[in-house]
Amino acid sequence: MVKGLVKNALIGSGALRWLARRRGKSVAILMYHSVLEEPTRVTDSLGGIALSTQAFQSQMEVLAREFHPIDIEQAGRFVREEGELPERAVVVTFDDGYTDNYEVAMPILNRVGVPATFYVTVDCVERRSLPWPSRLRFAFRTTGKKMWLDEVGKSWSLSSVEDREKTYLSACDQFCKLAGPTLEAEVGRAENELEAKLPDTTGQLMMTWEQVKALEKNGHIVGSHTMTHPNLAFLKLEDLRNELNTSKQTMEKHLGTSIGHFSYPCPALFPNWTQQTTEESKRAGYRTAVTTNDGVVRKSDNPLELKRVRPTRTADGLRWNLESSFAGAV
Ligand SMILES: [Zn+2]
């Protein structure tokens, strides 16, 4: 780990910018999920993916002031060698489709003039329910039960916080290979057995189609994050195609616009996409797809496997992640 003072000195010296220029043009695609006034209130469901409003605002101010925010279309044209990039180009993206993207993040983005892309989990918007890993996390963290039987009949202890976390992660490893109604049935079974279902009101944490539409009206881009948030690398071909195609068609029906961008979910297990996944996304008609692989995007990278830069809690952390990623020093 490089310490804060050293990081600031490295940024201040211009050495990273010099390295970045030598490496040629690149774009950093940032990955966000949720932005909330009090992120700790949702830890039992969303885990640690929510960022505070204040931190998000200062990060967006840094982007607007010190970098060049562009949209995912321009990043796509750059990797396909159909267009150029400004220096220090960044793209802001959001996964999952939380209501706070519309209510909290969009006003900040609009104010500082940063365009963003929002990838929506279609079933979660349709049914107004949280993505399944959040539902399961809540069930395992809050259940009064002392043990749980998994789908092959193995018994798991829920006595301590550590046991619960271990059981939750193991359940995720099993469930992420499922999709559609089978996945929903298994998650529902676990919620019932654990007698710990998220209250229906938490559905309000997911956007409505009207809100998704409003993002587009404000000049932002929306894309698909599948129907049911499975691990695409472990699905049967039929399920994979359904996640790619049906989510695209459903979004197009509701929004009346063409959907050309995709984000591969990353629930448990590695990898979360394969060459087959990227070939099928192309076949489904997507122009770009983002992954959770870490790094910046360089010319002639595959537009269906774009890397992203991981989130951080502070504006200084963001500046360091971007400067070091552009310099190829990560
Ligand atoms: Zn996701």
Residues whose N, C-alpha, C, O or C-beta is under 5 A from the ligand:
A	BS01	ZN	D95 D96 P265 C266
